[in-house]
Amino acid sequence: MRLPMFDYFKPSTVEEAYSLLTEYGEEAKILSGGTALLVYLQQRLCTPKYVMSLKGIPGLDHISYDRQEGLRIGALATIDSLSASSIIKGKYPILCQAAEDIGVPAVRQMGTIGGNLCLDTRCIYYNQSYSWRQVRPPCFKRGGNLCYAVKGGDRCFAVYQGDLAAALIALETKVKLVKTSGEKVIPLSEFFTGRGENPNVLKPDELLTEIQLPCASESSAGAYQKLRIRGAIDFPLAGVAVVLDVDEGKVCRKARIVLSAVASAPLEVTGAEKVLKGKRVEEGLIEEAAEEALKKAHPLDNLSIDAGYRRGMVRVLLKRAVKQALGQ
């Protein structure tokens, strides 16, 4: 389908972007890489009056590392630049791995880390053609009052299917949000609302400008495992990010385990983390942690693969991720 009609802006400064967002608010959509937004425009999943590209603003694509402050990534840094960065490869390999699992090279060269974190939630009853949606009553995500995935549901249960968020939350990442009245830095885990119809806390006049990671520990390692139909292109149908801090005897001092694509927001599995902490990580303990993850994961039949299979694969992916992290 052709793109709908809209006015296009390309501000050259952050201040100009603030001004436009303040003026047009919810009538405007932000374009960073465009790999998701352009598809949504073509499918008429959104029809904004205004589209504002951030590509004309210099300085939003930086990647820098400081031993005191840690890693800083501008929101316009491309997915490809994450996997190509020697800093990220050496100190945050789980982030490099998650980036390489996204789409195909052309998508990674266009898509940005900020855009990936701000992905809309998805549902097989929502991400359909315009004509398919028009012959059905609107669901919560389209402004209606029903959910096709959960009969009698009182809210939207669309799924957040991003790859980077799970890995970044496991790395204890924070994000910087800015607007004309000031800026704030919040944990990435608090960026997501857990509600399908409105997946993140960004206000209409706010921009996500920077991703902040703490200094990497030399005794930690991580891995990201992903379920998808094809080896490329596809969004995750389930994802598991694991970051472990272990001593030389493989005793776990700290663990972070985050699931993706099984709910409307990334899910941290604190039960599985407690199972591993303070113990030598061996096969039986990994199996116990995987069972805790299974208790936390309750996906619905609103994606292209049976929810029961996706839930069962969470256990498999977690065991693979823990073993891969230990192998590092």
ABEGO torsion letter per residue (X at the ends): XBBBBBBBBBBABAAAAAAAAAAAEAABBBBBAGAAAAAAAAAGABBBABBBBAAABBGAABBBBBAAAEBBBBAABBAAAAAABAAAAAABAAAAAAAAABEBAAAAAABBAAAAAABBBBBAAABBBAAAAAABBBBAAAGBABBAABBGBABBABBBABAAAAAAAAAGBBBBBBBAAEBBBBBAAAABAGBAABABABBAABBBABBBBBBBBAABBBBBBBBBABABGBBBABBBBBBBBBBAAGBBABBBBBBBGABABBBBBAAAAAAABGBBBBAAAAAAAAAAAAAABBBBBABABBAAAAAAAAAAAAAAAAAAAAAX
